[in-house]
Amino acid sequence: MQLSAIAYNLKKYFKFTQKRVKSGAGLLDFFLKLKTTLMEAYRLILRNLVFANLQTV
């Protein structure tokens, strides 16, 4: 009887731990990192273009 009660409680516990609410915070973090990376790349490209322009003058 004890083993069946333990098994029942373990089943309930595993079902409870697997149900997690997906908040979307991970997706938001991904987009913020993507935005930052693209902004840095844009600035780097502009800086190189300006530097190349100064070299040709």
BALOBA-1460 file (C-alpha; in Angstrom, 3 decimals):
// residues 57
<rec num="1" residu="m" x="0.000" y="0.000" z="0.000"/>
<rec num="2" residu="q" x="2.866" y="2.361" z="0.804"/>
<rec num="3" residu="l" x="4.511" y="1.814" z="-2.573"/>
<rec num="4" residu="s" x="1.312" y="2.579" z="-4.465"/>
<rec num="5" residu="a" x="0.844" y="5.788" z="-2.445"/>
<rec num="6" residu="i" x="4.442" y="6.820" z="-3.177"/>
<rec num="7" residu="a" x="3.989" y="6.066" z="-6.873"/>
<rec num="8" residu="y" x="0.764" y="8.088" z="-6.946"/>
<rec num="9" residu="n" x="2.414" y="11.063" z="-5.262"/>
<rec num="10" residu="l" x="5.446" y="10.873" z="-7.548"/>
<rec num="11" residu="k" x="3.176" y="10.882" z="-10.590"/>
<rec num="12" residu="k" x="1.392" y="13.977" z="-9.304"/>
<rec num="13" residu="y" x="4.719" y="15.652" z="-8.513"/>
<rec num="14" residu="f" x="6.168" y="15.031" z="-11.986"/>
<rec num="15" residu="k" x="3.028" y="16.336" z="-13.669"/>
<rec num="16" residu="f" x="3.195" y="19.456" z="-11.492"/>
<rec num="17" residu="t" x="6.872" y="20.179" z="-12.231"/>
<rec num="18" residu="q" x="6.446" y="19.752" z="-15.979"/>
<rec num="19" residu="k" x="3.645" y="22.309" z="-16.236"/>
<rec num="20" residu="r" x="5.471" y="25.589" z="-16.446"/>
<rec num="21" residu="v" x="4.050" y="28.766" z="-17.795"/>
<rec num="22" residu="k" x="5.892" y="30.089" z="-20.810"/>
<rec num="23" residu="s" x="6.254" y="33.773" z="-20.110"/>
<rec num="24" residu="g" x="7.981" y="34.837" z="-23.284"/>
<rec num="25" residu="a" x="10.862" y="36.376" z="-21.352"/>
<rec num="26" residu="g" x="13.360" y="34.214" z="-23.240"/>
<rec num="27" residu="l" x="12.002" y="35.407" z="-26.571"/>
<rec num="28" residu="l" x="12.156" y="39.029" z="-25.433"/>
<rec num="29" residu="d" x="15.765" y="38.559" z="-24.345"/>
<rec num="30" residu="f" x="16.597" y="37.049" z="-27.738"/>
<rec num="31" residu="f" x="15.136" y="40.020" z="-29.598"/>
<rec num="32" residu="l" x="16.916" y="42.525" z="-27.365"/>
<rec num="33" residu="k" x="20.255" y="40.785" z="-27.954"/>
<rec num="34" residu="l" x="19.539" y="40.661" z="-31.688"/>
<rec num="35" residu="k" x="18.721" y="44.375" z="-31.702"/>
<rec num="36" residu="t" x="21.925" y="45.204" z="-29.820"/>
<rec num="37" residu="t" x="24.017" y="43.076" z="-32.157"/>
<rec num="38" residu="l" x="22.490" y="44.654" z="-35.257"/>
<rec num="39" residu="m" x="23.005" y="48.164" z="-33.865"/>
<rec num="40" residu="e" x="26.670" y="47.404" z="-33.141"/>
<rec num="41" residu="a" x="27.149" y="45.979" z="-36.652"/>
<rec num="42" residu="y" x="25.480" y="49.052" z="-38.161"/>
<rec num="43" residu="r" x="27.761" y="51.386" z="-36.199"/>
<rec num="44" residu="l" x="30.822" y="49.386" z="-37.210"/>
<rec num="45" residu="i" x="29.858" y="49.525" z="-40.878"/>
<rec num="46" residu="l" x="29.243" y="53.275" z="-40.697"/>
<rec num="47" residu="r" x="32.534" y="53.843" z="-38.914"/>
<rec num="48" residu="n" x="34.404" y="51.861" z="-41.575"/>
<rec num="49" residu="l" x="32.656" y="53.747" z="-44.372"/>
<rec num="50" residu="v" x="33.530" y="57.113" z="-42.864"/>
<rec num="51" residu="f" x="37.124" y="56.011" z="-42.267"/>
<rec num="52" residu="a" x="37.416" y="54.735" z="-45.871"/>
<rec num="53" residu="n" x="35.954" y="58.031" z="-47.121"/>
<rec num="54" residu="l" x="38.545" y="60.020" z="-45.167"/>
<rec num="55" residu="q" x="41.357" y="57.887" z="-46.550"/>
<rec num="56" residu="t" x="40.384" y="58.575" z="-50.168"/>
<rec num="57" residu="v" x="40.192" y="62.362" z="-49.726"/>
